[in-house]
Amino acid sequence: MRNSIIALSALMLFISALAGGCSSGTKSTSTSKSGSKLYDAKWMINELEGKRVVLPEGGKEMFIQLSSDGKASGTTGCNNFTGTADISGSRMKFSPLATTRMMCPEQIMNYERSFLDAIQRTASYSINGSMLTLKDASGNALATFSSARTMGQ
């Protein structure tokens, strides 16, 4: 019995050390002056190309989530997506995103195409209060989001 407890404790210690070794140790705490966090928040779409987003019945909420390890994920109104975001200062550039391939009504698919296009054209971002704005290379707003909730808090 004692040997089993020691073996189990050693295994748990090994797993804990292994999990800690996988951490990059570069967790960023990017916050704006108002304290809104870029990372680990669920950013819900408000506007896309200057127009208010109102999904028709049957559409999923459109959002993006970013983590300090560079992962980006969310939904487009129809499909889920995942990829990476290279973020440095106010600069932000997304890798090509992988998406699921469900078909939805045409109006929702139009939002999805515009949403994915905006993400791929993103060159920078800004946070003002609880609002995130993705911008193109000229500084024009591509999409605005509001923080729905902070994850893990």
N, C-alpha and C positions, 0 to 999 in steps of 0.2 A: 504494500500500500504506500509506504513512504517513498519507495523508488518511483512509483507512478506519479506521485505528487511532484517529486523533483523533476522528473522527465517532462511533465506537463508544464511546470514553471519554466523550465529551460526552453521549451518550445514556444511558450508565450513571449518570453524575453527575446528570442530569436525573431519571431514574427514582428514584434514591436520595433526592434532595431532595423529590420528589413524595411518596414513601412516608413520609418523615419529617414532611412537612407534614400528613399525614392523621392523625397521632397526636394524641390529645387532650392529652397531656402531663400528665394528671391521674391517673396510675397511683397507686392507693392501696396501702398496705402494711398493710392491716388484719390485725393479728395479736393473738392472745390472750397472756396472761401466759406461757403455756407455749410460745409460738412457733408454734402451729398457724395456718396461713394459711387465710383464708376463700376467697381467690381462687386460681384456677388449680389447684384440687384436685378430685379426683373424689370426691364425697361419696356413699357407698353407704348405702342405707336400712337401718336396723335395726328401728325401731319406727314404727308408724303408729297414731295415736290410742291410744297406750299398749299396743298389741299387737304382738308380734314378727312381722315379715314373713317368711314362708316361702313363696316362690312355688312353685306346682306345676310339674311337668315341662312344658317348652315355654315357660315365661315367661323374659323377658329380665331381666337384672339391673336393678334400679331405682336410679337415681342422678341427681344433679344436679351441674352444673358452673356456677360463677359466675366472671365475669371482671371486672376492675376497670373496664372500659369499659361495664359495665351489662348485658352479655349473660348470659342464663341458658339452659341447655339440658340435656338428659338423656333418660332413658327412663322410661316408666311401668310397665314390666313387659310391655307389649305394643307401645305406640307411642312414637315419638320426639317430643320437644317442644322448642320454642324460644320465647324471649320476652326480656323485660328485667326487671331487678330494680333498684329504687331503694333504695340502701343508704346510710344516714347514721347514724354511730354504731352503736347496736344496733338501730336501726329498719330494717325490710326490708319492702318492698311489691313484689309482682310485678304486671306488666302482664298482661292476658289473654294466655294462651299459645296458640300455634299448634301443633297436633298432627297427626301423620299419622293415617290413618283405617283402620288394619287391624283386623280382628276377631280376637279370641282367645277361648279357652274362658272361660266365664262367671266362674269364680273369679278368673282373671287380670284380667278386665274390672272386677270389683268392686274389686280392689286399685287399678287404674288410676283409677277414679272417686274413691276415697277419697284417693289420692295427689294428684290434681289439685285436689280440694276443699281439702285441707290447704295446698297451695301458695298457692291464691287467698285463703285466710283468714289467711295469714301477716302479722303486724304487726311482729314483732321476731325476733331470733335471739340465741343465745349459743354460745360455743365454750368447751369445757372439755377441755383436752388435745387429743385427736384426734377429739372428738365435737362435732358441730354439732346444735343443737336449734332447730327453727323453732317459734315461739310465736304464739298468737292475741292479740287485743287485750287480753285479761285476763291474759296471761302464762302460759297453760296450754300445755303441750307438744303440738304437733300431730304432729311427726315428728322422729325422731332419726336421725342419719347418722354414719358413721365415715369418716375419710379413708382411702381405699384406696391412694392414691399421690399425690404431688405432681407435676404435669405440668411438663415442662421442666427437671427436676432429676435 
